[in-house]
Amino acid sequence: MSNSPLTAGVAPGRLAPQAYHDNFSDVQPVLDRHEARVAADRCYFCHDAPCMTACPTSIDIPLFIRQIATGTAEAAAKTIFAQNILGGMCARVCPTEQLCEEACVREAAEGKPVEIGRLQRFATDTLMAKDVHPFTRAAATGKKVAVVGAGPAGLACAHRLALKGHEVVVYERRAKPGGLNEYGIATYKAPDDFAAREVDWLLKIGGITVNTGVELGRDITLAGLEADYDAVFLGIGLAGVNALRAAGEDLDGVRNAVDFIAELRQVADKSTLPIGRDVVVIGGGMTAVDAAVQSKLLGANAVTMVYRRGRDRMSASTYEQDHAASAGVRIIYGAAPVRMLGQGKVEAVEFSYEGGEAFTLKADQVFKAIGQTLAAAPIAQDGAKLVKQQGRIWAGGDCASGGEDLTVTAVAEGRDAAEAIHASLMA
């Protein structure tokens, strides 16, 4: 090991090879069959279950947990996939502590909810390991739909449309399908190429063609898609990144956190990825947490997250904030960046507290994670995002108005758009 966490500057190979393997393995152990049965037995199987209401995709949680409890994990998986075809990834990355598990009556009564996320993963992993698809396509309708964007919304929409018997062609600007799941999730949350394997499994439904490296506005046009297809769904995500608008933002060593996370997701050998000794992450959402934690896992000596508001205003959950702290990340609340300092490359960042008091953090690498924006607006906008339907064009996921910037919400919007498209095409 030529470098260490104390090596100055931005350097690769700060850790021993085994440390990289351990750091980027599954963050949470997978339940075995016995553990799953025990966890399922804690469920009260509530009527009008609050956990189900809290789930954006409205999965019948009491039913799938009862199915696990009775030893039919494959049936439980089908219950999940009927509402959320990306239930495997959502079981890994969904903020259950803010959604279904927060609503669990066990959480209210005992402070310890039923482990819904882990049970969902147990069920979905069990079925997917058999390498079969639980659904069969309906007879061909002769209708053809274009889906722009192969992220969670686009894939959910494409699958539901194919299930209904429509022919679907997906256009994705990146080299791989998967969107946020492939490029924007912390590696330790979905290791072993799970995102790519889930896409391959989803496509087993048939009737879906995926074209990668095709960008709307560059290679295809909305007018052309409208002419060639019976309907169009836009799930283009948020490709733009908000600027800090602080002096020195263009210094070497200052970059967008989403680009760092994407690079880390795609690199084969984590030890080859350079990381700073002193890293500062600006922002308070999940992207900021993922960038900060993974900087630590790559061997950074000091990692500090700085958020301009209080702890209770952070969009990252308390669980994720605590996870970052346990990984060794320092979190500073109530401070905003003033300027980046350095000659040609960043050396420090000056911040100011709400009361005006200034302080400086040493930094040889800075990651910006202050939100993303719609890079282009191919149809009318509602505020900063696309309207969800205009003529024969639908939109869903992060690019559409009203979204919560969650994978599970994007899946729900893609699925529901597909149902609306199907109803329109068959009317």
Stockholm file with secondary structure:
# STOCKHOLM 1.0

chainA/1-427         MSNSPLTAGVAPGRLAPQAYHDNFSDVQPVLDRHEARVAADRCYFCHDAPCMTACPTSIDIPLFIRQIATGTAEAAAKTIFAQNILGGMCARVCPTEQLCEEACVREAAEGKPVEIGRLQRFATDTLMAKDVHPFTRAAATGKKVAVVGAGPAGLACAHRLALKGHEVVVYERRAKPGGLNEYGIATYKAPDDFAAREVDWLLKIGGITVNTGVELGRDITLAGLEADYDAVFLGIGLAGVNALRAAGEDLDGVRNAVDFIAELRQVADKSTLPIGRDVVVIGGGMTAVDAAVQSKLLGANAVTMVYRRGRDRMSASTYEQDHAASAGVRIIYGAAPVRMLGQGKVEAVEFSYEGGEAFTLKADQVFKAIGQTLAAAPIAQDGAKLVKQQGRIWAGGDCASGGEDLTVTAVAEGRDAAEAIHASLMA
#=GR chainA/1-427 SS CCCCTTSSSEESCCSCHHHHHHHTSCSSCCCCHHHHHHHHTTCCCCTTCHHHHHSTTCCCHHHHHHHHHTTCHHHHHHHHHHHCTTHHHHHHHSCTTTTHHHHCHHHHHHSCCCCHHHHHHHHHHHHHTTTCCSCCCCCCCSCEEEEECCSHHHHHHHHHHHHTTCEEEEEESSSSSCTHHHHTSCGGGSCTTHHHHHHHHHGGGSSEEEEESCCBTTTBCHHHHHHHSSEEEECCCCCEECCCCCBTTTSBTEEEHHHHHHHHHHCSCGGGSCEESEEEEECCSHHHHHHHHHHHHTTCSEEEEEESSCGGGCSSCHHHHHHHHHTTCEEEESEEEEEEECSSBCCEEEEEETTSCEEEEECSEEEECSCEECSCCSSCEETTEECSEETTEEECGGGBTTCCSCHHHHHHHHHHHHHHHHHHHHC
#=GC SS_cons         CCCCTTSSSEESCCSCHHHHHHHTSCSSCCCCHHHHHHHHTTCCCCTTCHHHHHSTTCCCHHHHHHHHHTTCHHHHHHHHHHHCTTHHHHHHHSCTTTTHHHHCHHHHHHSCCCCHHHHHHHHHHHHHTTTCCSCCCCCCCSCEEEEECCSHHHHHHHHHHHHTTCEEEEEESSSSSCTHHHHTSCGGGSCTTHHHHHHHHHGGGSSEEEEESCCBTTTBCHHHHHHHSSEEEECCCCCEECCCCCBTTTSBTEEEHHHHHHHHHHCSCGGGSCEESEEEEECCSHHHHHHHHHHHHTTCSEEEEEESSCGGGCSSCHHHHHHHHHTTCEEEESEEEEEEECSSBCCEEEEEETTSCEEEEECSEEEECSCEECSCCSSCEETTEECSEETTEEECGGGBTTCCSCHHHHHHHHHHHHHHHHHHHHC
//
